Amino acid sequence: METINKANVTLEEAGRRMRARLKKMTDAEALQTFVDAGILTAKGNVRKPYRGVIVPVPKKSASAVR
């Protein structure tokens, strides 16, 4: 499946925008975003297809990443 970049935004800019939106969310909202996207489970574990790509952050410092 090919994705079309209609906004002509670089990957770096898309990542920056995503992090900015996540910073405005509560922890529960951020978790739900990733659950809805199929990246994390409801418990916050990384789903199988993403295990080699996403490295979990220790829970005590997870807020610092966002």
PDB file of N, CA, C and O in Angstrom:
ATOM      1  N   MET A   1       0.842  -1.180   0.000  1.00  0.00           N
ATOM      2  CA  MET A   1       0.000   0.000   0.000  1.00  0.00           C
ATOM      3  C   MET A   1       0.887   1.243   0.000  1.00  0.00           C
ATOM      4  O   MET A   1       1.788   1.369   0.829  1.00  0.00           O
ATOM      5  N   GLU A   2       0.636   2.127  -0.901  1.00  0.00           N
ATOM      6  CA  GLU A   2       1.400   3.359  -0.994  1.00  0.00           C
ATOM      7  C   GLU A   2       0.609   4.494  -0.357  1.00  0.00           C
ATOM      8  O   GLU A   2      -0.600   4.609  -0.559  1.00  0.00           O
ATOM      9  N   THR A   3       1.292   5.321   0.405  1.00  0.00           N
ATOM     10  CA  THR A   3       0.653   6.460   1.046  1.00  0.00           C
ATOM     11  C   THR A   3       0.976   7.715   0.253  1.00  0.00           C
ATOM     12  O   THR A   3       2.119   7.928  -0.150  1.00  0.00           O
ATOM     13  N   ILE A   4      -0.015   8.528   0.035  1.00  0.00           N
ATOM     14  CA  ILE A   4       0.179   9.783  -0.696  1.00  0.00           C
ATOM     15  C   ILE A   4       0.292  10.917   0.310  1.00  0.00           C
ATOM     16  O   ILE A   4      -0.546  11.044   1.203  1.00  0.00           O
ATOM     17  N   ASN A   5       1.315  11.734   0.171  1.00  0.00           N
ATOM     18  CA  ASN A   5       1.563  12.856   1.058  1.00  0.00           C
ATOM     19  C   ASN A   5       0.926  14.098   0.447  1.00  0.00           C
ATOM     20  O   ASN A   5       1.601  14.870  -0.235  1.00  0.00           O
ATOM     21  N   LYS A   6      -0.366  14.296   0.687  1.00  0.00           N
ATOM     22  CA  LYS A   6      -1.095  15.410   0.092  1.00  0.00           C
ATOM     23  C   LYS A   6      -0.638  16.764   0.616  1.00  0.00           C
ATOM     24  O   LYS A   6      -0.723  17.767  -0.093  1.00  0.00           O
ATOM     25  N   ALA A   7      -0.152  16.798   1.855  1.00  0.00           N
ATOM     26  CA  ALA A   7       0.286  18.058   2.444  1.00  0.00           C
ATOM     27  C   ALA A   7       1.728  18.386   2.086  1.00  0.00           C
ATOM     28  O   ALA A   7       2.226  19.458   2.431  1.00  0.00           O
ATOM     29  N   ASN A   8       2.405  17.463   1.391  1.00  0.00           N
ATOM     30  CA  ASN A   8       3.802  17.653   1.017  1.00  0.00           C
ATOM     31  C   ASN A   8       4.664  17.962   2.238  1.00  0.00           C
ATOM     32  O   ASN A   8       5.455  18.906   2.231  1.00  0.00           O
ATOM     33  N   VAL A   9       4.502  17.155   3.286  1.00  0.00           N
ATOM     34  CA  VAL A   9       5.202  17.336   4.553  1.00  0.00           C
ATOM     35  C   VAL A   9       6.299  16.286   4.662  1.00  0.00           C
ATOM     36  O   VAL A   9       6.085  15.124   4.316  1.00  0.00           O
ATOM     37  N   THR A  10       7.468  16.689   5.140  1.00  0.00           N
ATOM     38  CA  THR A  10       8.558  15.732   5.321  1.00  0.00           C
ATOM     39  C   THR A  10       8.237  14.813   6.500  1.00  0.00           C
ATOM     40  O   THR A  10       7.400  15.132   7.344  1.00  0.00           O
ATOM     41  N   LEU A  11       8.907  13.688   6.538  1.00  0.00           N
ATOM     42  CA  LEU A  11       8.731  12.747   7.642  1.00  0.00           C
ATOM     43  C   LEU A  11       9.119  13.406   8.968  1.00  0.00           C
ATOM     44  O   LEU A  11       8.464  13.187   9.987  1.00  0.00           O
ATOM     45  N   GLU A  12      10.162  14.198   8.954  1.00  0.00           N
ATOM     46  CA  GLU A  12      10.610  14.893  10.162  1.00  0.00           C
ATOM     47  C   GLU A  12       9.543  15.869  10.664  1.00  0.00           C
ATOM     48  O   GLU A  12       9.292  15.961  11.866  1.00  0.00           O
ATOM     49  N   GLU A  13       8.919  16.594   9.736  1.00  0.00           N
ATOM     50  CA  GLU A  13       7.875  17.555  10.105  1.00  0.00           C
ATOM     51  C   GLU A  13       6.646  16.832  10.633  1.00  0.00           C
ATOM     52  O   GLU A  13       6.022  17.285  11.593  1.00  0.00           O
ATOM     53  N   ALA A  14       6.295  15.714  10.014  1.00  0.00           N
ATOM     54  CA  ALA A  14       5.152  14.927  10.488  1.00  0.00           C
ATOM     55  C   ALA A  14       5.419  14.426  11.906  1.00  0.00           C
ATOM     56  O   ALA A  14       4.523  14.444  12.750  1.00  0.00           O
ATOM     57  N   GLY A  15       6.636  13.984  12.169  1.00  0.00           N
ATOM     58  CA  GLY A  15       7.010  13.533  13.508  1.00  0.00           C
ATOM     59  C   GLY A  15       6.948  14.666  14.517  1.00  0.00           C
ATOM     60  O   GLY A  15       6.487  14.474  15.642  1.00  0.00           O
ATOM     61  N   ARG A  16       7.409  15.846  14.121  1.00  0.00           N
ATOM     62  CA  ARG A  16       7.373  17.006  15.012  1.00  0.00           C
ATOM     63  C   ARG A  16       5.928  17.359  15.358  1.00  0.00           C
ATOM     64  O   ARG A  16       5.606  17.630  16.515  1.00  0.00           O
ATOM     65  N   ARG A  17       5.067  17.353  14.351  1.00  0.00           N
ATOM     66  CA  ARG A  17       3.660  17.670  14.582  1.00  0.00           C
ATOM     67  C   ARG A  17       3.003  16.647  15.504  1.00  0.00           C
ATOM     68  O   ARG A  17       2.215  16.998  16.383  1.00  0.00           O
ATOM     69  N   MET A  18       3.340  15.378  15.289  1.00  0.00           N
ATOM     70  CA  MET A  18       2.772  14.323  16.122  1.00  0.00           C
ATOM     71  C   MET A  18       3.196  14.502  17.581  1.00  0.00           C
ATOM     72  O   MET A  18       2.366  14.412  18.486  1.00  0.00           O
ATOM     73  N   ARG A  19       4.485  14.755  17.808  1.00  0.00           N
ATOM     74  CA  ARG A  19       4.976  14.955  19.182  1.00  0.00           C
ATOM     75  C   ARG A  19       4.326  16.176  19.826  1.00  0.00           C
ATOM     76  O   ARG A  19       4.015  16.151  21.016  1.00  0.00           O
ATOM     77  N   ALA A  20       4.117  17.235  19.060  1.00  0.00           N
ATOM     78  CA  ALA A  20       3.466  18.433  19.599  1.00  0.00           C
ATOM     79  C   ALA A  20       2.033  18.122  20.033  1.00  0.00           C
ATOM     80  O   ALA A  20       1.582  18.593  21.077  1.00  0.00           O
ATOM     81  N   ARG A  21       1.323  17.331  19.233  1.00  0.00           N
ATOM     82  CA  ARG A  21      -0.049  16.956  19.602  1.00  0.00           C
ATOM     83  C   ARG A  21      -0.062  16.054  20.831  1.00  0.00           C
ATOM     84  O   ARG A  21      -0.918  16.198  21.703  1.00  0.00           O
ATOM     85  N   LEU A  22       0.895  15.121  20.899  1.00  0.00           N
ATOM     86  CA  LEU A  22       0.960  14.209  22.045  1.00  0.00           C
ATOM     87  C   LEU A  22       1.251  14.959  23.344  1.00  0.00           C
ATOM     88  O   LEU A  22       0.745  14.585  24.402  1.00  0.00           O
ATOM     89  N   LYS A  23       2.059  16.007  23.269  1.00  0.00           N
ATOM     90  CA  LYS A  23       2.385  16.783  24.470  1.00  0.00           C
ATOM     91  C   LYS A  23       1.158  17.450  25.081  1.00  0.00           C
ATOM     92  O   LYS A  23       1.112  17.695  26.286  1.00  0.00           O
ATOM     93  N   LYS A  24       0.167  17.741  24.246  1.00  0.00           N
ATOM     94  CA  LYS A  24      -1.047  18.399  24.723  1.00  0.00           C
ATOM     95  C   LYS A  24      -2.047  17.410  25.314  1.00  0.00           C
ATOM     96  O   LYS A  24      -3.029  17.822  25.933  1.00  0.00           O
ATOM     97  N   MET A  25      -1.810  16.110  25.131  1.00  0.00           N
ATOM     98  CA  MET A  25      -2.733  15.077  25.601  1.00  0.00           C
ATOM     99  C   MET A  25      -2.377  14.598  27.005  1.00  0.00           C
ATOM    100  O   MET A  25      -1.236  14.704  27.453  1.00  0.00           O
ATOM    101  N   THR A  26      -3.392  14.070  27.680  1.00  0.00           N
ATOM    102  CA  THR A  26      -3.119  13.377  28.944  1.00  0.00           C
ATOM    103  C   THR A  26      -2.459  12.045  28.588  1.00  0.00           C
ATOM    104  O   THR A  26      -2.468  11.633  27.428  1.00  0.00           O
ATOM    105  N   ASP A  27      -1.883  11.372  29.598  1.00  0.00           N
ATOM    106  CA  ASP A  27      -1.286  10.063  29.351  1.00  0.00           C
ATOM    107  C   ASP A  27      -2.323   9.087  28.802  1.00  0.00           C
ATOM    108  O   ASP A  27      -2.028   8.300  27.903  1.00  0.00           O
ATOM    109  N   ALA A  28      -3.541   9.143  29.348  1.00  0.00           N
ATOM    110  CA  ALA A  28      -4.606   8.236  28.897  1.00  0.00           C
ATOM    111  C   ALA A  28      -4.982   8.503  27.439  1.00  0.00           C
ATOM    112  O   ALA A  28      -5.206   7.568  26.671  1.00  0.00           O
ATOM    113  N   GLU A  29      -5.049   9.775  27.063  1.00  0.00           N
ATOM    114  CA  GLU A  29      -5.379  10.124  25.675  1.00  0.00           C
ATOM    115  C   GLU A  29      -4.275   9.673  24.725  1.00  0.00           C
ATOM    116  O   GLU A  29      -4.550   9.160  23.640  1.00  0.00           O
ATOM    117  N   ALA A  30      -3.030   9.866  25.136  1.00  0.00           N
ATOM    118  CA  ALA A  30      -1.905   9.453  24.293  1.00  0.00           C
ATOM    119  C   ALA A  30      -1.900   7.938  24.113  1.00  0.00           C
ATOM    120  O   ALA A  30      -1.701   7.444  23.004  1.00  0.00           O
ATOM    121  N   LEU A  31      -2.120   7.201  25.202  1.00  0.00           N
ATOM    122  CA  LEU A  31      -2.185   5.749  25.108  1.00  0.00           C
ATOM    123  C   LEU A  31      -3.306   5.337  24.165  1.00  0.00           C
ATOM    124  O   LEU A  31      -3.108   4.477  23.306  1.00  0.00           O
ATOM    125  N   GLN A  32      -4.472   5.938  24.315  1.00  0.00           N
ATOM    126  CA  GLN A  32      -5.610   5.588  23.468  1.00  0.00           C
ATOM    127  C   GLN A  32      -5.327   5.867  22.001  1.00  0.00           C
ATOM    128  O   GLN A  32      -5.798   5.133  21.132  1.00  0.00           O
ATOM    129  N   THR A  33      -4.570   6.908  21.713  1.00  0.00           N
ATOM    130  CA  THR A  33      -4.183   7.223  20.341  1.00  0.00           C
ATOM    131  C   THR A  33      -3.408   6.067  19.721  1.00  0.00           C
ATOM    132  O   THR A  33      -3.676   5.664  18.589  1.00  0.00           O
ATOM    133  N   PHE A  34      -2.437   5.532  20.481  1.00  0.00           N
ATOM    134  CA  PHE A  34      -1.632   4.428  19.976  1.00  0.00           C
ATOM    135  C   PHE A  34      -2.400   3.114  19.962  1.00  0.00           C
ATOM    136  O   PHE A  34      -2.150   2.263  19.108  1.00  0.00           O
ATOM    137  N   VAL A  35      -3.326   2.938  20.892  1.00  0.00           N
ATOM    138  CA  VAL A  35      -4.183   1.750  20.882  1.00  0.00           C
ATOM    139  C   VAL A  35      -5.080   1.790  19.643  1.00  0.00           C
ATOM    140  O   VAL A  35      -5.206   0.794  18.931  1.00  0.00           O
ATOM    141  N   ASP A  36      -5.694   2.934  19.393  1.00  0.00           N
ATOM    142  CA  ASP A  36      -6.569   3.086  18.221  1.00  0.00           C
ATOM    143  C   ASP A  36      -5.809   2.859  16.911  1.00  0.00           C
ATOM    144  O   ASP A  36      -6.369   2.364  15.933  1.00  0.00           O
ATOM    145  N   ALA A  37      -4.539   3.224  16.908  1.00  0.00           N
ATOM    146  CA  ALA A  37      -3.716   3.047  15.705  1.00  0.00           C
ATOM    147  C   ALA A  37      -3.228   1.603  15.558  1.00  0.00           C
ATOM    148  O   ALA A  37      -2.673   1.234  14.524  1.00  0.00           O
ATOM    149  N   GLY A  38      -3.437   0.788  16.602  1.00  0.00           N
ATOM    150  CA  GLY A  38      -3.012  -0.606  16.549  1.00  0.00           C
ATOM    151  C   GLY A  38      -1.545  -0.808  16.860  1.00  0.00           C
ATOM    152  O   GLY A  38      -0.986  -1.862  16.557  1.00  0.00           O
ATOM    153  N   ILE A  39      -0.915   0.186  17.459  1.00  0.00           N
ATOM    154  CA  ILE A  39       0.511   0.113  17.774  1.00  0.00           C
ATOM    155  C   ILE A  39       0.738  -0.462  19.168  1.00  0.00           C
ATOM    156  O   ILE A  39       1.663  -1.247  19.379  1.00  0.00           O
ATOM    157  N   LEU A  40      -0.115  -0.066  20.123  1.00  0.00           N
ATOM    158  CA  LEU A  40      -0.014  -0.556  21.501  1.00  0.00           C
ATOM    159  C   LEU A  40      -1.279  -1.295  21.898  1.00  0.00           C
ATOM    160  O   LEU A  40      -2.347  -1.090  21.320  1.00  0.00           O
ATOM    161  N   THR A  41      -1.137  -2.170  22.908  1.00  0.00           N
ATOM    162  CA  THR A  41      -2.304  -2.822  23.497  1.00  0.00           C
ATOM    163  C   THR A  41      -2.885  -1.879  24.544  1.00  0.00           C
ATOM    164  O   THR A  41      -2.274  -0.863  24.873  1.00  0.00           O
ATOM    165  N   ALA A  42      -4.061  -2.209  25.066  1.00  0.00           N
ATOM    166  CA  ALA A  42      -4.695  -1.384  26.098  1.00  0.00           C
ATOM    167  C   ALA A  42      -3.826  -1.297  27.348  1.00  0.00           C
ATOM    168  O   ALA A  42      -3.923  -0.325  28.097  1.00  0.00           O
ATOM    169  N   LYS A  43      -2.982  -2.294  27.585  1.00  0.00           N
ATOM    170  CA  LYS A  43      -2.073  -2.281  28.742  1.00  0.00           C
ATOM    171  C   LYS A  43      -0.801  -1.485  28.470  1.00  0.00           C
ATOM    172  O   LYS A  43       0.015  -1.288  29.371  1.00  0.00           O
ATOM    173  N   GLY A  44      -0.632  -1.029  27.236  1.00  0.00           N
ATOM    174  CA  GLY A  44       0.536  -0.236  26.886  1.00  0.00           C
ATOM    175  C   GLY A  44       1.691  -1.029  26.311  1.00  0.00           C
ATOM    176  O   GLY A  44       2.778  -0.486  26.114  1.00  0.00           O
ATOM    177  N   ASN A  45       1.472  -2.305  26.037  1.00  0.00           N
ATOM    178  CA  ASN A  45       2.516  -3.134  25.432  1.00  0.00           C
ATOM    179  C   ASN A  45       2.542  -2.919  23.924  1.00  0.00           C
ATOM    180  O   ASN A  45       1.514  -2.648  23.302  1.00  0.00           O
ATOM    181  N   VAL A  46       3.731  -3.043  23.349  1.00  0.00           N
ATOM    182  CA  VAL A  46       3.890  -2.870  21.908  1.00  0.00           C
ATOM    183  C   VAL A  46       3.341  -4.113  21.200  1.00  0.00           C
ATOM    184  O   VAL A  46       3.666  -5.240  21.576  1.00  0.00           O
ATOM    185  N   ARG A  47       2.515  -3.905  20.184  1.00  0.00           N
ATOM    186  CA  ARG A  47       1.960  -5.033  19.419  1.00  0.00           C
ATOM    187  C   ARG A  47       3.056  -5.669  18.563  1.00  0.00           C
ATOM    188  O   ARG A  47       4.035  -5.021  18.194  1.00  0.00           O
ATOM    189  N   LYS A  48       2.868  -6.929  18.264  1.00  0.00           N
ATOM    190  CA  LYS A  48       3.871  -7.743  17.601  1.00  0.00           C
ATOM    191  C   LYS A  48       4.508  -7.100  16.355  1.00  0.00           C
ATOM    192  O   LYS A  48       5.734  -7.112  16.246  1.00  0.00           O
ATOM    193  N   PRO A  49       3.737  -6.545  15.420  1.00  0.00           N
ATOM    194  CA  PRO A  49       4.382  -5.994  14.222  1.00  0.00           C
ATOM    195  C   PRO A  49       5.354  -4.839  14.502  1.00  0.00           C
ATOM    196  O   PRO A  49       6.201  -4.528  13.665  1.00  0.00           O
ATOM    197  N   TYR A  50       5.235  -4.212  15.664  1.00  0.00           N
ATOM    198  CA  TYR A  50       6.047  -3.034  15.985  1.00  0.00           C
ATOM    199  C   TYR A  50       7.147  -3.322  16.998  1.00  0.00           C
ATOM    200  O   TYR A  50       7.898  -2.415  17.358  1.00  0.00           O
ATOM    201  N   ARG A  51       7.260  -4.559  17.466  1.00  0.00           N
ATOM    202  CA  ARG A  51       8.219  -4.887  18.529  1.00  0.00           C
ATOM    203  C   ARG A  51       9.663  -4.636  18.140  1.00  0.00           C
ATOM    204  O   ARG A  51      10.470  -4.305  19.008  1.00  0.00           O
ATOM    205  N   GLY A  52      10.016  -4.777  16.896  1.00  0.00           N
ATOM    206  CA  GLY A  52      11.389  -4.528  16.480  1.00  0.00           C
ATOM    207  C   GLY A  52      11.660  -3.072  16.158  1.00  0.00           C
ATOM    208  O   GLY A  52      12.807  -2.673  15.959  1.00  0.00           O
ATOM    209  N   VAL A  53      10.601  -2.283  16.108  1.00  0.00           N
ATOM    210  CA  VAL A  53      10.721  -0.877  15.700  1.00  0.00           C
ATOM    211  C   VAL A  53      10.627   0.056  16.897  1.00  0.00           C
ATOM    212  O   VAL A  53      11.361   1.041  16.980  1.00  0.00           O
ATOM    213  N   ILE A  54       9.729  -0.251  17.819  1.00  0.00           N
ATOM    214  CA  ILE A  54       9.478   0.615  18.972  1.00  0.00           C
ATOM    215  C   ILE A  54      10.141   0.040  20.211  1.00  0.00           C
ATOM    216  O   ILE A  54       9.954  -1.130  20.545  1.00  0.00           O
ATOM    217  N   VAL A  55      10.914   0.872  20.887  1.00  0.00           N
ATOM    218  CA  VAL A  55      11.574   0.458  22.117  1.00  0.00           C
ATOM    219  C   VAL A  55      10.795   1.069  23.283  1.00  0.00           C
ATOM    220  O   VAL A  55      10.706   2.292  23.389  1.00  0.00           O
ATOM    221  N   PRO A  56      10.226   0.229  24.164  1.00  0.00           N
ATOM    222  CA  PRO A  56       9.472   0.769  25.296  1.00  0.00           C
ATOM    223  C   PRO A  56      10.345   1.634  26.204  1.00  0.00           C
ATOM    224  O   PRO A  56      11.523   1.345  26.415  1.00  0.00           O
ATOM    225  N   VAL A  57       9.755   2.683  26.728  1.00  0.00           N
ATOM    226  CA  VAL A  57      10.433   3.593  27.658  1.00  0.00           C
ATOM    227  C   VAL A  57       9.989   3.195  29.060  1.00  0.00           C
ATOM    228  O   VAL A  57       8.812   2.903  29.271  1.00  0.00           O
ATOM    229  N   PRO A  58      10.910   3.179  30.022  1.00  0.00           N
ATOM    230  CA  PRO A  58      10.498   2.857  31.390  1.00  0.00           C
ATOM    231  C   PRO A  58       9.347   3.747  31.828  1.00  0.00           C
ATOM    232  O   PRO A  58       9.336   4.943  31.534  1.00  0.00           O
ATOM    233  N   LYS A  59       8.371   3.167  32.535  1.00  0.00           N
ATOM    234  CA  LYS A  59       7.148   3.887  32.902  1.00  0.00           C
ATOM    235  C   LYS A  59       7.403   5.180  33.666  1.00  0.00           C
ATOM    236  O   LYS A  59       6.675   6.152  33.461  1.00  0.00           O
ATOM    237  N   LYS A  60       8.402   5.229  34.534  1.00  0.00           N
ATOM    238  CA  LYS A  60       8.614   6.423  35.331  1.00  0.00           C
ATOM    239  C   LYS A  60       9.052   7.622  34.513  1.00  0.00           C
ATOM    240  O   LYS A  60       8.866   8.760  34.945  1.00  0.00           O
ATOM    241  N   SER A  61       9.636   7.392  33.328  1.00  0.00           N
ATOM    242  CA  SER A  61      10.082   8.514  32.510  1.00  0.00           C
ATOM    243  C   SER A  61       9.294   8.644  31.212  1.00  0.00           C
ATOM    244  O   SER A  61       9.699   9.395  30.325  1.00  0.00           O
ATOM    245  N   ALA A  62       8.178   7.929  31.080  1.00  0.00           N
ATOM    246  CA  ALA A  62       7.406   7.977  29.845  1.00  0.00           C
ATOM    247  C   ALA A  62       6.885   9.379  29.557  1.00  0.00           C
ATOM    248  O   ALA A  62       6.832   9.778  28.393  1.00  0.00           O
ATOM    249  N   SER A  63       6.502  10.136  30.575  1.00  0.00           N
ATOM    250  CA  SER A  63       5.983  11.494  30.367  1.00  0.00           C
ATOM    251  C   SER A  63       7.063  12.424  29.837  1.00  0.00           C
ATOM    252  O   SER A  63       6.771  13.371  29.107  1.00  0.00           O
ATOM    253  N   ALA A  64       8.293  12.157  30.198  1.00  0.00           N
ATOM    254  CA  ALA A  64       9.389  13.015  29.736  1.00  0.00           C
ATOM    255  C   ALA A  64       9.604  12.891  28.239  1.00  0.00           C
ATOM    256  O   ALA A  64      10.084  13.831  27.606  1.00  0.00           O
ATOM    257  N   VAL A  65       9.254  11.739  27.659  1.00  0.00           N
ATOM    258  CA  VAL A  65       9.434  11.531  26.223  1.00  0.00           C
ATOM    259  C   VAL A  65       8.437  12.378  25.458  1.00  0.00           C
ATOM    260  O   VAL A  65       8.776  12.955  24.426  1.00  0.00           O
ATOM    261  N   ARG A  66       7.214  12.459  25.951  1.00  0.00           N
ATOM    262  CA  ARG A  66       6.186  13.226  25.247  1.00  0.00           C
ATOM    263  C   ARG A  66       6.477  14.665  25.487  1.00  0.00           C
ATOM    264  O   ARG A  66       5.752  15.531  24.998  1.00  0.00           O
TER     265      ARG A  66
END
